[in-house]
Structures are given as structure tokens and as C-alpha cells.
């Protein structure tokens, strides 16, 4: 149950934030501040299993791309998702390298 919550919770949080910012005023703050923080926290949380991190990143990226493209017609945000995934992997690597017991 704990691993399922690690996998699904970031996607649910992102979907909630996108629907919260549905009026379009705060979505740029979300794209450049809140969503990268979600990816960074995901890299820090999923340090035990790489499978959890990969599945969670896939769900998070799909929810981001689909909702941003459908609700806001912002075009292709694939470059942002690639940067977010790289951030997540960097923080995953840092946590495993420096904070391993």
C-alpha cells in the first residue's frame, strides 16, 4: 500500500493543482515552480526502487502532458517534461549517493 501511494500520489497532486489553476492565471507559476518541485520530491521519495520511480514518472508525465494540452492548449510541453524528468533523476542519484545508510 505504501508503494502504491508513492506511485499515485504525485499524479493526483498534479491533477488537483491543474484543476485548481483552471482559470489560467496561476498555471505558469505551476509549470515553472510547483511542478518541478513535485518531480524533485518524487526523486527524493522513490530512492528504494527504480521501478517505482519509473512508473511514477510515466504517470506524472502523462497526466501533465494530457491535461496541459487539453485544458490550456499550450502546445507541446515535452521539453519541460524532459527537464523535469532529468531533475527527478538527478535528485534520485544524489539521494542514493550521499544519503545512503
Buried (B, 14 or more C-beta within 10 A) or exposed (E): EEBEEBBBBBBEBBBEBBEEBEEEEBBEEBBEEBBBEBBBBBBEBBBEEEEBBBBBBEBBBEBBBEBBBEBBEBEEBEEBBEEBBEBBBEBBEEBEEEEEE
